[in-house]
Amino acid sequence: MINLTTKLGNLGIPHDAPILVHSSFKQIAKEGFTPEQVIETLLDHSSAGTLLMPTMSWRYVKSEKSQFDELKTPSNTGILSEVFRTRYATRRSLHPTHSVAGYGCSVDWFLNEHHLDLTPCSARSPFGKIVESDGWVLMLGIGFDCCTLIHHCEELVAPQIYLKPLTETETYTCIDRYDTHYSVKLQRHLLLHRDYWQFQDQLAFSGLLKLAYWGSVTCRAFRARNLFDVTMKTLKNHADAILAKPGQRYRRM
């Protein structure tokens, strides 16, 4: 069987670095691994750091069903994140649509302010803080079209293009694991055809994208700051640059 520890080490992620992991488990399962094996390998690697996984719930929490529960609301970001949040994570950020679960030495700092801002991926969200902390993003068996960090740049540069107007702000109730209730306001992302693959190409061209292969599974790793820098530069030149053109690869997000 493939040695996951060795493959993860080949990506060059420091053991004390915060890691934000996006994943699709379907292809990983075909290589014979269980979610627990992958998660425990990740935890071992980041034993001196913090492991984070998006546990988004936008399929389940909507304006007509406006309650989010840290422990009870399921994740719609795949089995790996669901097993992580229910069996390993010590905390999940309070956000109705874009929560993140975590384990490690800095988990409270990463997750304790997510509910305070109006937008899902603000500077105080885990997606903003992974940049601030010089952390890494690891994408296991999943493409750049699922890289939520890019939303952080959209919110900073051009909210008028990528977010619903303030007049459509929604209010949710978020309940933490101690049964404390919080009123959280949310300005949702617009559903647009976005081209996120362009930023993978930019990172690769600059030598800033690390690749490893777990059999047929492609693993991509990069510093969050590097992706932030190339995305911000692109958006500052053309605020609508993320909008997909006809024929481009895109994801409707």
N, C-alpha and C positions, 0 to 999 in steps of 0.2 A: 504494500500500500504506500501511496505517496506520503512522504514525511512533511506534514503541514508546518511544523516548527521551522524546518530548514527553508521551505519555500517562503514563509513569512519573513524570515531573517534576510533572505535575498533581496527583499524590497528596500532594505536600508532604513526602516523606521526605528528610531531609538526606543529603548525599553521604557524610558521615562516620559515619552511624548504622549500627549493626548491623541487619541485616534477616534475619528468619527467613521463608522462603518455602514455603508449601504450594501445591500445584498439581495441576490435572488438565489434561492436554495435549490431550484429544480435541477440545474446542471451539476451542482455540487453533490447532490444526492446520488446522481448517476455514477459518481466516482467512488461510492461506497461509504461516504461519511454521514454521520448523524449530526443534527444541530448541536448537540452537547459537545461532541468532539471538536467542532469548529470553534464554538464559544470558549471552551476551556483552553484551546490553543491560543486564542486571542488574549484571554485573561492572563495566561502565563507570560506571553510576550510583553504585555503592558503592565506587568506586576508593579512597576515603580511609577506608573502613570495613571491615566484614566481612560476607560473604554466607554464609548458612547454609541448608541444606535437610535436612529429615528424610529419612533413608534407612532406614526401619524394615524389619525382617526377621522380624516375628512369624509370618508364614506359613511361613517356612523353618526357623527356629530354635525348637525346642520341647524339652520335657523328654526326649523319646526321640531327639532329634537335637540334642545340646546343645553344639555347637561353632559359634562365630562367628568369622569371619575378616575383618579390616578391609578387605582388598582383594578377597577372593573371594566373600564372601556377598552375593548380590544384594539390591537394595532392592525392596520391594513397594509403594512409594509413587509409582509412575508413571514414565514415560519421562524426564521432565525431571530428576527427582532421580537417575535411573540414569545419564543422560549426564553430569550434573554430577559425580557421585562418581567416575566412571571416567575422565573426560577433563579436568576442571578443578580439582576439590578437591585440596587439599594434605594434608588430614587428615580422618579419620572417627573419631568417638568410639567407644570400646570399650563397646558395650552390646548384649546379645544380641537385644533386641526393639525398642528405640527409639533406635537410633544416629542421629547427625546428621553430615553432611559439611559442610566449610567451606573458605572461601578468604578471605584478607585479613589485616589487621594484627593482629587479636586472636584469630585462629583457635585458637592453642594454649590461651589462657586459657579460651575457651568449651568446648573439647572434652577437655581433659586430665584431668578428674576424674569423668567420667560413670560410670565403672565402680566408683567407690568407695562408692556408697550402695546401699541395699537396694531402693529403689523406682525406677521408670523415669524419673520427672520430678521429681526432688528439687531442692533448692536448688543443689546443685553440678552439676546437669545443664545442658545448653544451654537447656532450657526455663525453669529458674530463673534462669540468668544473663542471658537476654534481658530479663528484668524488671529485674534488678539494674543492667544497663548502660544502661537507658532506651532499649532498642532498639525496633524496629518489627516487626510481623507483616504480611506481604503474602500475600493469598490470591488466586491466579490461576485463575479458572474453577472455583472450588471453594467450597463453602459452609461455614458455621460448624460444621457437624456434624463436620468434620475438623480442628478447631482443638485441637491437642494441648496447648497451653499450659494449657487448663482442667484437665487432669489434674494439673498442678502444684498447683493450689488444692485439688483433692480430696484429694491426699496430705497436704497441710498441715493441713486442717481435720477431715476425717472418714475416715481410712484404714480404719476399721472398717466403713464402708459401701461403699467403692469398691474396696478391695483384698482379695485373698485373705488368709486368716489366716496368721500367722507360721509356723504348723505346716505350711503348704504351700509354704514357701520352697524354691526350686529353685537348683541350682548349675550354672553353665555355664563353659566354657573359651572365653576370648576371646583371639585371636591378633592382634597388631598387625603393621604392615607390615615390622617388623624381625624378625619371627618370635619375639617375646617372648610367652610364654603367661601369662595371668592367670586366676585362679579368681574368678568373679563370681557373687555370690548375688543372687537376684531374687525379689521379692514381686510377683507379677503383678496387673494390674488385673482386676477381675471383669467378665464380659460382662453388661452391664446396658443397658436402654433409657434413654439419656441425652438430655435436652433441652438442647442447646447453643445453639439459635437464640435463646433468651431473652436471651442476652448480646449478640448482634448488635442486638437491638431496644433494649436499654438504651444501648449505645454510640451508636446512631443517634439516639435521643431526646435524648441529651446533646450531640449535635453532635461526637462524638468518632470517628465512622466516616467515612473518606474513600472515595469511589467514583470509579472511572474505567472506561471501556468501550473495549475493543479490538474494535471491531465488535460481534459478539454475545457477547463474553467479558466477564463482570463481574469487576472487580478490586476487592478490598476491602483497605484498609490502616488500621492503627490502632497506637497506641503499646501496647507490651506492658504497661506499667505501668497504663494505663487499663483494659485488660481484667482484669488481675490485681485491681485495686481493686474493680471492680463485682462480680466473681465472689466475691471474699473476703467482701464485705459481704453478698451473698446467702446464702452458705453459713454465715456466722456467725449469721445470723438463723434459717435453717432448713438444717440439715446435709444433709438429703435433698432439697434443692430441685432438684438436677440430675436426679433420677429422673423420667423422662417419665410424664405422666399419659395415660390413654386418649384417643386422638384427637390428641395433640400430635405435631409433627414430632420425630423422634428418629433417632439412629443407635445401633445395637447395638455397643457398644465394650467 
